Amino acid sequence: MDNNPISQVAIIGTGVIGASWAALFLAKGLDVVATDVAPHAEASLRRFVDDAWPALERLGLTSGASPLRLAFTDDLAEAANGAHLVQENGPERIDFKKELYGQLDELLPPDVIIASSSSGLTMSEIQSGCPFHPERCVIAHPFNPPHLIPLVEIVGGAKTAEETIRRASEFYTALGKRTVRLHKEVPGHVANRLQAALAREVYHLVDQGVVSVADVDTALSWGPGLRWGIMGQVLLNHLGGGQGGMEHFLQQFTGPMTAWWKVLGSPELTPELQQKLIAGVRAEVGSRSIEDLAAERDEVLLGLLELRNKTAENAAQSRQSDRVA
């Protein structure tokens, strides 16, 4: 495969995820050509980019970054022309994906990576629609919103080349993303499976009348959620073991933890439980709109990202000083 730098990206599908990707790529100084056949798609995309730009400026723009480097077309071939990477964000329907990837496989030179944002379909299924170069197809699943949340899950299919995995990982890492490599395909990848596991217990506790919707959200966001914004579960367990670290944690907590596992719930999302959840979240939200809640989330998220970036920079400088000394 050609190792030319990726400077032009084609965005296919400009809904919430595609528009957020476009904003990030533009902030990193790339040229973006987007395509979507939905009515008013271009206006919605440009509005999203304009709204996201102040946050991206706050996090730091790459030299040459500009919303003016965004082009839009309703023609797939035109969007693909000249692209070094395609970020696909189409509907989560395997028939749609396979047909689209067959078209892209014919349109694109063999060294152009086709990356899917799919959260549920496997790349092995998707790339079966590529008769010529399935090896350049990979899942690059972001966490919403991609222009702010750094996580990208990289998952290859049965026919994905290791070189594609490497190039994709290097590309997203260069944009400031935090990539994780999945060595096996599993439905929902990793981050969404973790969310689903947590949601199952949240809904169970509400269903059983243990706690209200508002209080379970408080328990998460003002308890473990604060720690999860800093470190992952296993590293936090290591800290929880004190000076003995992970070894002591497992000695101390294996018994109670596995006992809790045995009584975790498996709720059914019955109409009654759904109504309970809906009523509970309405009470929790009050008069705040979706826009209000998103702004609140993004403001706190930006503060956390700025703090984490500063901490990482200080740590890197400290390590450099230690090496020099």
C-alpha positions, 0 to 999 in steps of 0.5 A: 500500500502507498504510504502517502500522507492523508490530507483529503478525506471523503465523508459519506453520510453527514448525520450527527456522526458524519458532521462531527467527523467533518468538523474534527478533520477540518480542525486538523487542517484536512480537506473534506469533501462530504456527500449525503442525499438527504434534503438540506444535508449541506446546510445542516452540515455547515451549521454543525461545523460552525456551531462546533468551531468555537469548541475546536478553537478552544482545544487548539486548531492545526495550522491551516484549519478552516471551515472553508476547506469543506466541500459538499456534493450529492454525487458519490463519485465526486466525493470519492475523487482525490480522497486519501481516506473515506469515513463512512457513516451510512445507515446501520443496514448491511444491505446498504453498506455492502452495496455502498462498499461495492461502489466505493471499491470500484471508484477508489484506488486500492491504497485508499482506506475505507473506514466505517463508523459502524457501531454494530455491524462487523467489517467481515460482513461489510467488506464482503461487498467489496470484490476487488480490495476488501483488505483496505476496509476497516471499522474506525468506530468513534464515540459521540461526539467524535469532534470532542471524544478522543476514542476510536475503536479499530477493528479489522474484518476477516480480509482486512490487511494488517497494513490497513490497521496500522495506517488507520491507527497512525492516522487517527492517532495523529489527529489526537485520537486515542485508538484501541485495537480489537483483535476479534470482532464482537457485536457492539465492539468494546465501549458500547458493550461496556455501556450496555452492561452498565445500562442493564444494571441501571434499568434493573435497579430502577425497575426493582424500585431500588433507586429513582432515575435521577438518583441512579444518574447522580450515583454514576456521574458523581461517583465512579463516573468522575473516576472513569473520566481519569482512569479505566476500570482495571487501573482504578482497581490497581489503585483500589488495592493500595500499596499492594496494587492489583494483587491485593485488590483481587485478594481483597475483593474477588469474593464480594465482587463475584457475589454481586455478579451473581445477583446482577439483573437482566431486566426486560424493557417492557412497556411499563419499564420504558414508561418508568424510565421516560417519566423519570428522565423527564422529571430529572431534566425539568425545563432543560432542552436537549440543546441545554443538556448538550451544552452542559455536557460539552462545557464540562467535557471541554474542561476535562479534556483541557485538564487531561491534555495539560496533565499529559503535557506536563508528564511528557515534559517531566519524562523528557527532563528525567532522560536529559538528567 
